[in-house]
Amino acid sequence: MTHDNQPIRALIVDDEPLIRRGLRDRLSAIDGIELVGECANGTEAIERILSDKFDLVLLDVQMPDIDGLEVIRQVGPERMPLVIFVTAYDEYAVRAFELNALDYLLKPFDEDRLRQSIARASEKLKEQDQRALIERLQTLISSRAAQPKRLTVKNDEAYEFVDYDSIDWVESANNYVQLHCGTKNYLMSETLNNLEKRLSPHGFLRVHRRHLVNARRVVAVHPMLGGTFVLQLRNGTRIGTGRQYKDTIRDLLNI
């Protein structure tokens, strides 16, 4: 694979419009880069990567529908362009990405770091044998279970991490969700449907059109009239269930 005197065809994948704009503006100032497209979620990214040819993808690690590692898994490491991860993880957590991907940009990123990443990508694209990078991506997606199980919540100008296990329950608020974590609450720009996809494999149950509950926090279930229930959590919170979720509660009760 050679790219002497050829522009690097790049794709930006990030669910945050401000991050996409920042990357777009900075990439436009770097010689040798042709920004071919942008995607706001993982589903779009998979379709675009499989239908077009890119040399480089700047790929968000955490996205609402399909995260960055799942994008790589579904596309396949052999068909993936070079990957620069865009992540809000702290530097300790991103060492795994640094070992197994081309590079990473830590949010909020700076222009010097971006230029260094693009320079590395340019050098890699001149190499004929890409097997080492393919093997590193395969290692990365096979070890995704070791990645931190946490959400990233933007708070003013900082990012905070919320471990899945610290969440008692989640409440929808239009296009936002409120995470109830003991005495702390976090507002996250996310829909409950998307968050359910991420949390349901980790012991969270949809019990109402507006509520997700961490099943490990449920200490009692009170049957009500009409096929509904009230769930009592460890901290004393009581949450009503929707009638259409009665089978979920029966499964929880093993009845």
C-alpha positions in Angstrom: 0.0 0.0 0.0 1.7 3.2 -1.1 0.6 6.8 -0.9 3.5 8.7 -2.4 2.1 12.1 -3.5 -1.4 10.9 -3.0 -3.7 12.6 -0.5 -4.8 10.5 2.5 -8.5 9.9 2.2 -9.9 10.4 5.7 -13.3 9.7 7.4 -14.4 11.3 10.7 -16.7 9.2 13.0 -17.9 10.9 16.1 -21.4 11.5 17.6 -20.5 15.0 18.9 -20.9 17.7 16.3 -18.4 20.0 18.0 -15.7 17.3 17.9 -16.4 16.6 14.3 -16.2 20.3 13.5 -12.9 20.7 15.4 -11.4 17.7 13.6 -12.7 19.0 10.2 -11.2 22.5 10.8 -7.8 21.1 11.9 -7.6 18.5 9.2 -8.3 21.2 6.5 -5.1 22.9 7.6 -2.9 19.8 7.2 -1.4 19.2 3.8 -1.9 15.8 2.2 -5.3 15.1 3.8 -8.5 14.8 1.8 -11.5 14.7 4.2 -14.0 12.5 2.3 -16.8 12.3 4.8 -18.2 12.4 8.3 -20.4 10.0 10.3 -22.4 10.8 13.4 -22.7 7.2 14.6 -21.4 3.7 14.3 -24.1 2.4 12.0 -23.4 5.1 9.4 -19.6 4.4 9.8 -20.0 0.7 9.0 -22.0 1.4 5.9 -19.7 4.1 4.7 -16.5 2.2 5.2 -17.8 -0.9 3.4 -19.1 1.1 0.5 -16.2 3.5 -0.1 -12.4 3.5 0.1 -10.7 5.3 2.9 -7.1 5.3 4.0 -7.7 6.6 7.5 -10.6 6.7 10.0 -10.7 9.0 13.0 -13.0 6.9 15.1 -14.8 7.8 18.3 -14.4 5.0 20.9 -17.7 5.7 22.7 -20.9 6.2 20.6 -24.5 5.7 21.5 -25.5 3.1 19.0 -22.4 1.1 18.1 -19.1 1.9 19.7 -15.8 2.2 17.9 -14.6 -1.4 18.7 -17.8 -2.8 17.4 -17.4 -0.8 14.2 -14.1 -2.5 13.7 -15.5 -5.9 14.5 -18.4 -5.6 12.1 -16.3 -4.2 9.3 -13.5 -6.7 9.9 -9.9 -5.8 10.8 -8.8 -6.9 7.3 -11.1 -4.3 5.7 -10.6 -1.5 8.1 -8.6 1.5 7.1 -5.9 2.8 9.5 -7.6 3.8 12.8 -6.9 6.8 15.0 -9.1 6.5 18.0 -10.8 9.7 19.4 -11.5 9.1 23.1 -12.3 10.8 26.3 -10.6 8.1 28.3 -7.7 9.2 30.5 -4.2 8.3 29.5 -4.0 5.3 31.8 -7.1 3.8 30.2 -6.0 4.4 26.7 -2.7 2.6 26.9 -4.5 -0.5 25.6 -5.5 1.5 22.5 -2.0 2.8 22.0 -0.6 -0.7 22.0 -3.1 -2.2 19.5 -4.2 0.7 17.3 -2.3 3.2 15.1 -2.8 6.1 17.5 -5.3 7.9 19.7 -6.4 11.5 20.3 -7.5 12.4 23.8 -10.5 14.7 24.0 -10.1 17.7 24.1 -7.3 17.2 21.6 -4.7 19.7 20.4 -3.5 20.5 16.9 0.1 19.3 17.5 -1.1 15.9 18.7 -3.3 15.6 15.6 -0.4 16.5 13.3 1.7 13.8 14.9 -1.0 11.2 14.5 -1.4 12.1 10.8 2.3 11.9 10.3 2.3 8.4 11.8 -0.6 7.4 9.5 1.3 8.7 6.5 4.4 6.7 7.3 2.3 3.5 7.9 0.5 4.0 4.6 3.8 3.8 2.8 4.4 0.3 4.1 3.6 -2.6 1.8 2.8 -5.1 4.6 -0.2 -4.2 6.7 -0.4 -7.6 8.5 1.0 -6.2 11.8 -1.7 -3.5 12.0 -4.5 -6.0 11.2 -3.2 -8.3 13.9 -3.2 -5.4 16.4 -6.8 -4.6 15.6 -7.8 -8.2 16.0 -6.1 -8.3 19.4 -7.9 -5.1 20.3 -11.4 -6.3 19.5 -10.8 -9.7 21.1 -9.8 -8.0 24.3 -12.7 -5.5 24.5 -14.0 -7.3 27.6 -11.0 -5.8 29.4 -12.0 -2.2 28.5 -13.5 -0.1 31.3 -17.2 -0.6 31.8 -18.2 3.1 32.2 -20.0 6.0 30.6 -18.4 9.3 29.7 -20.5 12.3 30.8 -19.7 15.8 29.8 -19.8 18.2 32.7 -19.2 21.9 31.8 -15.7 21.8 30.2 -14.6 18.4 31.7 -15.5 14.8 31.1 -16.5 12.6 34.0 -16.5 8.8 34.1 -19.4 6.9 35.6 -18.9 3.2 36.2 -21.8 1.0 35.2 -21.8 -0.6 38.7 -22.3 2.8 40.3 -25.6 3.4 38.5 -28.8 2.6 40.5 -31.3 3.5 37.8 -31.7 5.7 34.7 -34.6 8.0 33.9 -35.3 9.5 30.4 -35.7 13.2 29.9 -36.6 13.8 26.3 -33.2 13.4 24.4 -31.3 13.2 27.6 -31.1 10.7 30.4 -30.5 11.2 34.1 -28.2 8.7 35.8 -29.0 8.2 39.4 -25.9 7.0 41.3 -26.4 7.0 45.0 -26.4 10.6 46.1 -25.1 11.9 42.8 -27.0 12.5 39.5 -25.6 13.0 36.0 -27.3 14.4 33.0 -26.2 12.8 29.8 -27.0 13.7 26.2 -28.3 10.3 25.1 -31.6 8.6 24.5 -32.9 5.8 26.8 -33.2 3.4 23.9 -29.6 3.8 22.9 -28.4 3.5 26.5 -30.5 0.4 27.0 -28.5 -1.3 24.2 -25.3 -0.5 26.0 -26.4 -1.4 29.5 -28.7 -4.4 29.0 -25.8 -6.8 28.6 -24.5 -5.6 32.0 -27.6 -6.4 34.2 -29.8 -3.4 33.5 -33.5 -4.0 32.8 -36.0 -1.8 31.0 -39.0 -1.7 33.3 -40.9 1.3 32.0 -40.8 3.4 28.8 -38.9 6.0 30.9 -36.8 3.8 33.3 -33.9 1.5 33.3 -33.0 -0.3 36.5 -29.8 -2.0 37.7 -31.2 -5.4 38.6 -28.5 -5.8 41.3 -30.0 -2.9 43.2 -33.5 -4.4 43.4 -34.2 -5.7 46.9 -38.0 -6.2 46.7 -40.8 -6.3 44.1 -44.3 -5.3 45.1 -47.1 -6.5 42.8 -49.8 -3.9 42.0 -53.1 -4.1 40.3 -53.3 -4.3 36.5 -50.1 -6.4 36.1 -47.7 -3.7 37.2 -45.1 -3.7 40.0 -43.2 -1.4 42.2 -39.4 -2.1 42.5 -37.7 -1.2 45.7 -34.0 -0.4 45.4 -31.3 -0.9 48.0 -31.3 2.9 48.7 -35.0 3.0 49.3 -36.0 4.4 45.9 -39.3 2.9 44.6 -39.9 2.7 40.9 -43.1 1.8 39.1 -43.0 -0.5 36.2 -45.0 -0.4 32.9 -47.6 -3.0 32.2 -45.9 -4.1 28.9 -42.8 -5.0 31.0 -44.4 -7.5 33.2 -42.6 -10.4 31.5 -39.3 -8.7 32.3 -40.3 -8.6 36.0 -41.4 -12.2 36.0 -38.0 -13.2 34.6 -36.4 -11.2 37.3 -38.4 -13.1 39.9 -37.9 -16.4 38.1 -41.7 -17.1 38.1 
